[in-house]
């Protein structure tokens, strides 16, 4: 499904459903259905051609026709779905036998009426499509599309101004320019001279409007004079390789190639000639605005890599292009100071007048909205120039990037639209959907993808789950810099995204134009004619006026309703929008007397979310079991027992609810988040063999439940994410393994709040090659167990609880297998890294429980000038451990010698100092030693150490008394020992 095609693509297969025997259509109707199917496929093929042409380049007649077809497709789908639901709807399970018989008799007549209605509807659809086809022929729309596909209209690229800025006009470029120059020209004295002669390639990547072209031009202008020849050429979205190569040749040698643009040479000949020209030349070439990997591969053929020290820069919005083109330089947004300087310079000029102005609340709000994107700042300032400062707040509150007649605003929208129109049609639809979310909102990835699925935006492929396909769509939008990934800091998993205000405003503008989404909320009023609203998003306000009888009566075509941070006063009306497929209520407050009684009447509902709400959140009614098409149920409240009837449910998230009996019936489930505290639930888990994500909590599992859980887990071959919170449970590893405990190879995430007696044998590198996140409790560990964890090839996050003292000895960097990807390590014991002598590059990793003999001596840290080996945890950024200070003191240990210098990537040191039976002075000394260790580390990691058992610290006097008592005990022991000696032995003691 796409914005242009509407649901035309899904209509044809739905029509074919009508031909099944159980619908018993009349013969004449069946013929009409076949004709409609053929006609819709033809229309869909034509609309796909329309969607390939940017909307801003389409003829107005084509736009009008496409919009009419799209709206008609929604109406047709509504009719078909209404018929299919009426015929296929099941009957509630709580009726008596007599009532069921009466209802069945009634359904015979209902189905007969439904078949009569669909016959009339098919006839109406047929007439409508015939009119559509006639208009398509009358206005020769096919010819218009062909002409647009063959020759696209050229226009002036608004980014050209960035290429001709004077150096004095550039703000915030200096630091990035110097960084890029240092990458192109590394100046370390130890460099091999031959390394400086190779062709150095760097690719600048970032969102549109970030200043990639400006930076590349600044570097080019700075360095170009040092090379024999150079060229700065833009590729753009409308690719013309012949022109690109001719432009490169002309700029490389204007005299030799002065007539190159008048020749008829093809791509192959131009590549050959360029390679010959550059073979022995020291050149500097910038290829700006590359959109596709395939394009870059063709251009790269002409840019020969020689040994003359040539330089090559590319700019792109796509990470896959950047990785293909060279070393990736991710351009960062402007700092706050540079943003403010650019902001005031654009308003007051570059003569320093802005220095008299101090930032205020309005300015800060504007700068936060722009988020360091130069193009956004320039656009916003263009709307403020000439206005007194007291009007800025009004301007900020009343407008966005896409709401005012202004050349800079138009240029901004044009630049951003390049990325939008470069998307394939299905991704345009998915991107437009983010306009349902408020500004600066953290959009969770999983609910977004499931809503895409419920809306029909994701079309299935054989052998691929819809969610996995949705993840590819999501990743593609990130790759194209249109949404900003929100990653887990340590294991790198992407949990959500944010959308820059510029992009969001463009999406809202386009959504309104295309009647895709209608918005109601603070500072945003984007709603088309109520009778044609298909998707309604409601943000940051009271919803009463939307839910009035009059409004709901008019908005009968709404198929998607989302509410964020609203006050909900439900007196039923919007629950009677019979075509609703998506209902999502998030961070809202319910008023008293709200009820969801009619929720069970929304028979087309595919996605239901009521999450993180406050007030009198109503309970789900038992009638929810009627929603046979429901695929996602994401709620915070208690689940009714009838949810086990929802056999098409794919995602069930109800972490605060107990699992009802019969959950094993939901065999389509791919994701389950729930509280399960009974034996039958654990047994039924084994029936859910499609599960990909399992997140469950239970107060306690006895041995019998644990055995059942192991048996069930063995059936979950597709599971990728397991979280089990059973904090009061201890597990006998031998019993688990005897019951067949295994973990599937696809597993990426494992958190088991169950304390194992020893490390399960299935947790090893050969069986879990994809495991990146592990939280585990193991009572007893040895060196072999520790090395098994160390060799997990994808492990990025490890939270380990153990009662053991264990050492991994003499680890060599050449082995390359000791926590190589680990970025976060947390353990409830003390950790130390030790190099036995400076000549030996091997490192030992010690974990000490504070009770056993300390496995390391009172050695000193490596402060020599020799390189420090990094054979253990070379990518570790956060280390979290506990310090048993009293035990450390008694073993003559020192907090300053923990071996932090062997962790080259360390950024944070966290943990807790156990203050039991030590003085405040000793605690302060330990903190000081850790602080100094962080200070001398090259990265200067931050220190965040808590104090545990602080109330049980002792005073200095108590400590001296304890030492005196220990001395007396030792003296008495010595006297006793002397008393045991024989007289002859005493004579031999020297005096």
Long-range contacts (C-beta under 8 A, 24 or more apart in sequence): 1-426, 1-429, 1-455, 1-456, 1-457, 1-459, 2-51, 2-425, 2-426, 2-428, 2-429, 3-51, 3-70, 3-425, 3-428, 3-429, 3-432, 3-510, 3-514, 3-516, 4-47, 4-50, 4-51, 4-55, 4-66, 4-70, 4-425, 5-44, 5-47, 5-48, 5-51, 5-70, 5-73, 5-425, 6-69, 6-70, 6-71, 6-73, 6-74, 7-73, 7-74, 7-76, 7-77, 7-456, 8-40, 8-43, 8-44, 8-47, 8-69, 8-70, 8-73, 9-44, 9-459, 10-77, 10-456, 11-40, 11-73, 11-76, 11-77, 11-80, 12-37, 12-40, 12-41, 12-44, 14-77, 14-80, 14-81, 14-84, 15-40, 15-80, 17-84, 18-80, 18-83, 18-118, 22-87, 23-87, 23-115, 24-115, 25-115, 25-118, 25-119, 26-115, 26-119, 29-118, 29-119, 29-122, 32-122, 32-123, 32-126, 33-122, 35-126, 36-122, 36-125, 36-126, 36-129, 39-129, 39-133, 40-129, 43-69, 43-129, 43-132, 43-133, 46-136, 46-141, 46-142, 46-145, 48-425, 49-145, 49-149, 50-145, 51-425, 51-428, 52-149, 52-425, 53-145, 53-148, 53-149, 54-417, 54-421, 55-421, 55-510, 56-417, 56-421, 57-148, 57-152, 57-153, 58-148, 59-144, 59-148, 61-139, 61-141, 61-144, 62-141, 62-144, 62-145, 65-132, 65-135, 65-136, 65-139, 65-141, 67-514, 67-515, 68-132, 69-132, 71-515, 71-532, 72-128, 72-132, 74-534, 74-557, 74-559, 75-557, 76-125, 76-128, 78-557, 78-559, 78-579, 79-118, 79-121, 79-125, 80-118, 80-121, 81-579, 81-604, 82-578, 82-579, 83-114, 83-117, 83-118, 83-121, 85-603, 85-604, 85-629, 86-110, 86-111, 86-114, 87-111, 87-114, 87-115, 88-628, 89-603, 89-626, 89-628, 90-626, 90-628, 90-645, 92-623, 92-625, 92-626, 93-625, 93-642, 93-645, 94-622, 152-238, 154-238, 157-234, 157-236, 158-411, 158-414, 158-415, 159-213, 159-234, 159-289, 159-415, 162-211, 162-213, 162-214, 162-217, 163-213, 163-214, 163-217, 163-232, 165-214, 165-217, 167-218, 167-221, 168-350, 169-350, 170-214, 170-218, 171-334, 171-338, 171-341, 171-342, 171-345, 171-374, 172-211, 172-334, 172-335, 172-338, 172-339, 172-341, 172-342, 172-374, 173-211, 173-214, 173-215, 173-218, 176-215, 176-331, 176-332, 177-215, 177-218, 177-219, 177-222, 179-329, 180-204, 180-215, 180-219, 180-313, 180-329, 181-219, 181-222, 181-223, 183-327, 183-329, 184-219, 184-223, 184-311, 184-313, 185-223, 194-307, 196-309, 197-307, 197-308, 197-309, 198-305, 198-307, 198-309, 199-303, 199-305, 199-306, 199-308, 199-309, 199-310, 199-311, 199-312, 200-309, 200-310, 200-311, 200-312, 200-326, 200-327, 201-311, 201-312, 201-313, 201-314, 201-325, 201-326, 201-327, 202-311, 202-312, 202-313, 202-314, 202-326, 202-327, 202-328, 202-329, 203-313, 203-314, 203-315, 203-316, 203-321, 203-322, 203-323, 203-325, 203-326, 203-327, 203-328, 203-329, 204-313, 204-314, 204-315, 204-316, 204-322, 204-329, 204-331, 205-315, 205-316, 205-317, 205-318, 205-319, 205-321, 205-322, 205-328, 205-329, 205-330, 205-331, 205-481, 206-317, 206-330, 206-331, 206-481, 207-317, 207-373, 207-481, 207-482, 207-484, 207-500, 207-503, 208-317, 208-375, 208-415, 208-416, 208-418, 208-419, 208-481, 209-373, 209-374, 209-375, 209-376, 209-412, 209-415, 209-416, 209-502, 210-331, 210-333, 210-373, 210-374, 210-375, 211-331, 211-334, 211-374, 211-375, 212-288, 212-289, 212-315, 212-316, 212-317, 212-331, 213-288, 213-289, 213-315, 214-374, 215-315, 215-331, 216-286, 216-288, 216-313, 216-315, 217-286, 219-286, 219-313, 220-284, 220-286, 220-313, 223-284, 223-311, 224-284, 226-284, 227-282, 227-283, 227-284, 227-310, 227-311, 228-281, 228-282, 228-283, 229-253, 229-281, 229-283, 229-284, 230-283, 230-284, 230-285, 230-286, 231-283, 231-285, 231-286, 232-285, 232-286, 232-288, 233-285, 233-286, 233-287, 233-288, 234-288, 234-289, 235-287, 235-288, 235-289, 235-290, 235-291, 235-295, 235-299, 236-289, 236-291, 236-418, 237-289, 237-291, 237-418, 237-421, 237-422, 239-291, 239-292, 239-295, 241-267, 241-295, 241-298, 241-299, 242-266, 242-267, 242-270, 244-287, 244-299, 245-270, 245-271, 245-274, 245-299, 245-302, 246-270, 248-274, 248-285, 248-302, 249-273, 249-274, 249-277, 252-277, 252-278, 252-283, 252-285, 253-277, 267-298, 270-302, 271-298, 271-301, 271-302, 274-302, 274-303, 274-304, 275-301, 275-302, 275-304, 278-302, 278-303, 278-304, 278-306, 278-310, 279-304, 279-306, 280-306, 280-308, 281-306, 281-308, 281-310, 282-308, 282-309, 282-310, 283-308, 283-310, 283-311, 284-310, 284-311, 284-312, 285-310, 285-311, 285-312, 285-313, 286-312, 286-313, 286-314, 286-315, 287-312, 287-313, 287-314, 287-315, 287-325, 288-314, 288-315, 289-315, 289-316, 290-314, 290-315, 290-316, 290-321, 290-325, 291-316, 291-317, 291-318, 291-321, 291-422, 292-318, 292-321, 293-320, 293-321, 293-324, 296-321, 296-324, 296-325, 297-324, 300-325, 317-419, 317-480, 317-481, 318-479, 318-480, 318-481, 319-478, 319-479, 319-481, 320-479, 332-372, 333-371, 333-372, 333-373, 334-372, 334-373, 334-374, 334-377, 335-372, 336-367, 336-372, 338-372, 339-367, 339-370, 339-372, 339-377, 340-367, 342-374, 342-377, 342-378, 343-367, 343-370, 343-377, 343-380, 343-381, 346-377, 346-378, 346-381, 346-382, 346-385, 347-381, 347-384, 347-385, 362-389, 362-392, 362-393, 362-396, 363-392, 365-396, 366-392, 366-396, 369-396, 369-439, 369-501, 370-501, 371-500, 371-501, 373-500, 373-502, 375-412, 375-415, 375-502, 376-401, 376-412, 376-500, 376-501, 376-502, 378-408, 378-412, 379-406, 379-408, 379-409, 379-411, 379-412, 379-502, 382-406, 382-407, 382-408, 382-409, 383-408, 383-409, 397-523, 398-523, 400-501, 400-505, 400-508, 400-524, 401-501, 401-502, 401-505, 401-506, 402-505, 402-506, 402-508, 402-509, 403-505, 403-509, 412-502, 413-506, 413-509, 416-502, 416-503, 416-506, 417-506, 419-480, 419-481, 419-482, 420-482, 420-506, 420-510, 422-480, 423-480, 423-482, 426-457, 426-458, 426-459, 426-473, 427-473, 427-476, 427-477, 429-457, 429-516, 430-457, 430-473, 430-474, 430-477, 431-477, 431-482, 431-483, 431-507, 432-507, 432-510, 432-511, 432-514, 432-516, 432-517, 433-457, 433-517, 434-483, 434-499, 434-504, 434-507, 435-504, 435-507, 435-508, 435-511, 435-516, 435-517, 435-519, 435-537, 436-517, 436-519, 436-535, 436-537, 436-560, 436-562, 437-499, 437-504, 437-537, 437-564, 438-521, 438-539, 438-540, 438-564, 438-565, 439-501, 439-504, 440-498, 440-501, 441-498, 441-499, 441-564, 442-486, 442-496, 442-498, 443-483, 443-496, 443-497, 443-498, 443-499, 444-495, 444-496, 445-471, 445-474, 445-494, 445-495, 445-496, 445-497, 446-651, 446-671, 447-584, 447-609, 447-611, 447-632, 447-634, 448-474, 448-496, 448-497, 449-473, 449-474, 450-607, 450-631, 450-632, 450-634, 450-650, 450-651, 451-582, 451-584, 451-607, 451-632, 453-606, 453-607, 453-631, 453-632, 454-581, 454-582, 454-606, 454-607, 454-631, 454-632, 455-559, 455-560, 455-581, 455-582, 465-670, 465-692, 467-650, 467-670, 467-692, 488-797, 489-823, 489-824, 490-796, 490-797, 490-823, 490-824, 490-877, 490-878, 491-749, 491-772, 491-773, 491-796, 491-797, 491-823, 491-824, 492-772, 492-796, 492-823, 493-748, 493-749, 493-772, 493-773, 517-560, 520-546, 530-554, 530-555, 531-555, 531-556, 531-557, 532-557, 533-557, 533-558, 534-558, 534-559, 534-560, 535-559, 535-560, 535-561, 535-562, 535-582, 536-560, 536-561, 536-562, 537-562, 537-563, 537-564, 538-562, 538-563, 538-564, 538-566, 539-563, 539-564, 539-565, 539-566, 540-564, 540-565, 540-566, 541-566, 541-567, 542-566, 542-567, 542-569, 543-567, 543-568, 543-569, 544-569, 546-574, 547-571, 547-573, 547-574, 548-573, 549-573, 552-576, 552-577, 559-604, 562-586, 563-588, 564-588, 567-591, 568-594, 568-613, 569-594, 570-594, 570-595, 570-596, 570-618, 572-597, 572-598, 575-599, 575-601, 575-602, 576-601, 577-602, 578-602, 578-603, 578-604, 579-604, 580-604, 580-605, 581-605, 581-606, 581-607, 582-606, 582-607, 583-607, 583-608, 583-609, 584-608, 584-609, 584-611, 585-609, 585-610, 585-611, 585-613, 586-611, 586-612, 586-613, 587-611, 587-612, 587-613, 588-613, 588-614, 589-613, 589-614, 589-615, 590-614, 590-615, 590-616, 590-617, 590-618, 591-615, 591-616, 592-616, 594-618, 595-621, 596-620, 596-621, 597-621, 597-623, 599-623, 599-624, 599-627, 600-624, 600-625, 600-626, 600-627, 601-626, 602-627, 603-627, 603-628, 603-629, 604-629, 605-629, 605-630, 606-630, 606-631, 606-632, 607-631, 607-632, 608-632, 608-633, 608-634, 608-635, 609-634, 609-635, 610-634, 610-635, 610-636, 610-637, 611-635, 611-636, 612-636, 655-695, 655-697, 663-688, 664-688, 672-696, 679-704, 679-705, 679-708, 682-708, 682-709, 682-712, 683-708, 683-711, 683-712, 684-712, 685-709, 685-712, 685-713, 685-716, 686-711, 686-712, 686-713, 686-714, 686-715, 686-716, 687-715, 688-716, 689-715, 689-716, 689-717, 689-718, 690-718, 691-716, 691-718, 691-719, 692-718, 692-719, 692-720, 692-721, 693-719, 693-720, 693-721, 694-719, 694-721, 694-722, 694-723, 694-724, 695-721, 695-723, 696-723, 696-724, 696-725, 697-724, 697-725, 697-726, 698-724, 698-725, 698-726, 699-726, 699-728, 700-726, 700-728, 700-729, 701-726, 701-729, 701-754, 703-732, 703-735, 706-731, 706-735, 706-736, 706-754, 707-735, 707-739, 710-736, 710-739, 710-740, 710-741, 711-739, 711-740, 713-741, 713-742, 713-743, 714-740, 714-741, 714-742, 716-744, 717-744, 718-744, 718-746, 719-744, 719-746, 719-747, 720-746, 720-747, 720-748, 720-749, 720-770, 721-747, 721-748, 721-749, 722-747, 722-749, 722-750, 722-751, 722-752, 723-749, 723-751, 724-751, 724-752, 724-753, 724-754, 725-751, 725-753, 726-753, 726-754, 727-753, 729-753, 729-754, 729-755, 730-754, 730-755, 730-757, 731-755, 731-756, 731-757, 732-757, 733-757, 733-758, 733-759, 733-760, 736-760, 737-761, 737-762, 742-767, 743-767, 743-768, 745-769, 745-770, 746-770, 747-771, 748-772, 748-773, 748-794, 749-773, 750-774, 750-775, 750-776, 751-775, 751-776, 751-799, 752-776, 752-777, 753-777, 755-779, 755-801, 758-785, 759-785, 759-788, 759-789, 763-788, 763-789, 763-792, 764-788, 764-791, 764-792, 765-791, 765-792, 765-793, 768-792, 769-793, 769-794, 770-794, 771-795, 772-796, 772-797, 772-821, 773-797, 774-798, 774-799, 774-800, 775-799, 775-800, 776-800, 776-801, 777-801, 777-802, 778-802, 778-804, 779-803, 779-804, 780-804, 781-806, 781-847, 782-806, 783-807, 783-808, 783-809, 786-845, 786-847, 787-818, 789-819, 790-817, 790-818, 790-819, 790-872, 791-817, 791-818, 793-820, 793-821, 794-821, 795-819, 795-821, 795-822, 796-821, 796-822, 796-823, 796-824, 797-822, 797-823, 797-824, 798-822, 798-824, 798-825, 798-826, 799-824, 799-826, 799-827, 800-825, 800-826, 800-827, 800-828, 801-827, 801-828, 802-827, 802-828, 802-829, 802-847, 802-849, 803-849, 804-847, 804-849, 805-829, 805-846, 805-847, 805-848, 805-849, 805-851, 805-852, 805-853, 805-855, 806-846, 806-847, 807-844, 807-845, 807-846, 807-847, 807-855, 808-844, 808-845, 808-872, 809-844, 810-836, 810-840, 810-842, 810-843, 810-844, 811-842, 811-843, 811-844, 811-845, 811-871, 811-872, 812-841, 812-842, 812-871, 813-841, 813-869, 813-870, 813-871, 814-871, 815-871, 818-845, 818-871, 818-872, 818-873, 819-872, 819-873, 819-876, 820-874, 820-875, 821-875, 822-873, 822-875, 822-876, 823-875, 823-876, 823-877, 823-878, 823-905, 824-876, 824-877, 824-878, 824-880, 825-873, 825-876, 825-878, 825-879, 825-880, 826-878, 826-880, 826-881, 826-910, 827-880, 827-881, 827-882, 828-881, 828-882, 829-881, 829-882, 830-881, 830-882, 830-883, 830-884, 830-888, 831-879, 831-881, 831-898, 832-856, 832-897, 832-898, 832-899, 833-872, 833-898, 833-899, 833-900, 833-902, 833-903, 834-859, 834-899, 835-862, 835-868, 835-869, 835-899, 835-902, 838-862, 838-864, 838-866, 841-869, 841-871, 842-869, 842-871, 843-869, 843-871, 843-872, 843-899, 843-902, 845-872, 848-884, 849-884, 850-884, 850-887, 850-888, 850-914, 851-887, 853-891, 854-887, 854-888, 854-891, 854-893, 856-893, 858-892, 858-893, 858-894, 858-897, 859-897, 860-897, 861-896, 861-897, 861-899, 861-901, 861-933, 862-901, 862-902, 863-901, 863-936, 868-901, 868-902, 868-904, 869-902, 870-902, 870-903, 870-904, 872-902, 872-903, 873-903, 874-903, 874-904, 874-905, 875-905, 876-903, 876-905, 876-906, 877-905, 877-906, 877-907, 877-908, 878-906, 878-907, 878-908, 878-909, 878-910, 879-903, 879-906, 879-908, 879-909, 879-910, 879-911, 880-909, 880-910, 880-911, 881-911, 882-911, 882-912, 882-913, 882-914, 882-948, 883-911, 883-912, 883-913, 883-914, 883-926, 883-945, 884-914, 885-913, 885-914, 885-915, 885-916, 885-918, 885-922, 885-923, 885-926, 886-914, 886-916, 886-917, 886-918, 888-926, 889-918, 889-922, 894-929, 895-925, 895-926, 895-927, 895-929, 895-930, 895-933, 896-929, 896-930, 896-932, 896-933, 897-933, 898-930, 898-933, 900-933, 900-934, 900-937, 900-941, 901-936, 901-937, 904-938, 904-939, 905-939, 906-937, 906-939, 906-941, 907-939, 907-941, 907-942, 908-941, 908-942, 908-944, 909-933, 909-934, 909-941, 909-942, 909-943, 909-944, 909-945, 910-944, 910-945, 911-945, 911-946, 912-945, 912-946, 912-947, 912-948, 913-945, 913-946, 913-947, 913-948, 914-948, 914-949, 915-947, 915-948, 915-949, 915-950, 915-952, 915-953, 916-948, 916-949, 916-952, 916-953, 917-952, 917-953, 917-954, 918-953, 918-954, 918-959, 919-953, 919-954, 919-955, 919-956, 919-958, 919-959, 920-953, 920-955, 921-956, 922-959, 923-947, 923-953
